[in-house]
Amino acid sequence: MTFGIWTATAIIWIVSTVSAMSTFPQPLLSSRDEVTDTLFVDARDAYLAGDWLRAETKLQTILTLSPTDGEAQLLFGTLLRRVGRFVEAKKSLEKLERSDSGQPWQHAICHELSLIKRDLQERNLEENSEEIAPNTDVDSNVIPHRRKAA
């Protein structure tokens, strides 16, 4: 009797495991075709050379051809941060962080997001100091002292 219960349990477990494994989605393809690989190398080289426009154009082409290319999405978010488009960069990187194609890049994504946060804070400090700077005239902050008449 005990042997029959364990056998039935094992069979149910095996069938359930096979059934569950067959319903998993297929993994995303991580390899690029020759065209997108060439475009990525060109985009990376343009980025490293500081040619932001050419790099952005190449990356947008890659993401049109292969929207799940996590490495291209990461480089695009990094490019947006470097050119000061912080809001776009943050949205792009947060979207990548939530996607399957961003899983291999989690550490780099978190690093980029922290740099965006730092850059935004620095920009806010600079804007605040520019607003205060014109009013820092020494004489304008001094209240004149008057002597009382004796």
C-alpha positions, 0 to 999 in steps of 0.5 A: 500500500505504501509503495503504491502511494509513493509510486503515484506521487512520483508519477504525478511529480514527474508529469507535473514537472514535464508539463511545467517545463514545456509551458516555459517560453523559449529563451530570447536569442542573445546572438545578433545577426551580421548586420546588427552586429556590424551596426553595434560595433559602429555605434560603439566606436562612434560612442567611444569617439564622442560622435554622439549623433552617429552613435545614436543613429546606429543604435536606433537602427539596431533597436528598430531591427532588434528591439530586444537587444539588451546590450544596444539598449544599455548603450543607448541609455548610457548615450542619453545620459552622456548627452544630458538627456537624463529623463529619457535615459532614466526611462530607457534604462528602467524599461531595460531593467524590467525586461528579460533582455536586461537581466545580464546587464543588471549591475551596469543598469543600476550603475547608470541609474545611480550616475543619472541620479548624481547628475540630476542632483548636480544639475539641480544644485547648479541651477539653485546656485545660479538663482542665488548668485546674482543676489549675493552682493555684500551691500544688499544683505547688510541692514544699515545700523542707525544710532539713536539720537541722544 
